[in-house]
Amino acid sequence: MQQSRQRLWMLVATLIVVAIILMILCYQSVKIVLSPDTEPTDRVIMSIFTSDKLVDQSWGSLAYLAQLHVEKKFPVDIELYSEVDTIEKMEESLHASIDRKTELIIGHGREFSDIFTKVAPSYPTVRFVTIHGSATYENQTVYTFEKGKIELIAALAATMKSKTRKVALIDAYDGREDEPYFERGLEKYANDIEFFYYVVNSRHDGKQAKAVMDKLIKEGVDVVYSRGNAFNRDVIHYAKQHDIYVIGFLDDQSYLGEEHVLTSVLNDVTQAYVKIIEDYFNEEEPFPNGIVILSGKDGVFRLAPFGKMFTEEEKKRLQEELDRYYRGEL
């Protein structure tokens, strides 16, 4: 009899413990469901397309960094599509993105302009944006950068280090008329510089960029501003082999050749994405269509530190001009 009572009490105690555990679990479940921190929010569904791989120091990696930044800053849910580098992949990615009920699609480069123009009329409620490029319809927008007067200072740096007085600009796409400040800077700071301009017509064509470099070196050019994103690595490597100077682009490229990179024109693409999302969430003004030009006040361009090939006196002179730039006096 005593053993039976002990078993009964043990069973009752076990049942009580199980009941308490179940009550706690139920309470926690209800708490999670009702918690204000987990209530559904109106998050904007976005997509970003890049034709590049998401590797360090690439144009595509900037799309990934932008994604991380804006997801922390804004109520957005972003799907990033990388290596979208053919028409077939673009169409496939667009259909996948639109099936997600995407409201905003950003093409990380001008190469997405044509496909966006093709599909934009069929999806009037979707906003199509490209970084650079062209826009045709009301639901298309281009955000592009006005490097502008910061390139005047890059030109001054070039004039300080050119011994042959021959300086060149290698562009990914023809921007001589739209973005003339480097050439103007050479004229402003030194009237004896001979200027050379070449276009590769691709951000990626390192072979063509090296062919251009070969022509420039034969002409006696000893400073090259390489505005080519992906092919800059090839240009800087070639410059090191032939002991000439380079001005980098996009990020601080001194790590590719600190003895040969004078400075770099930095493009903080993340700030461009911030501006796009700020405009999208702006309730006071409609989201712009057409072309939006971002400038220095938007924080998208600045110069990397000047290399150790400059004397302290030269750095002081460069800093004086930078200060004038930031005061709006150039």
Disulfide bonds with the S-S distance in Angstrom:
none
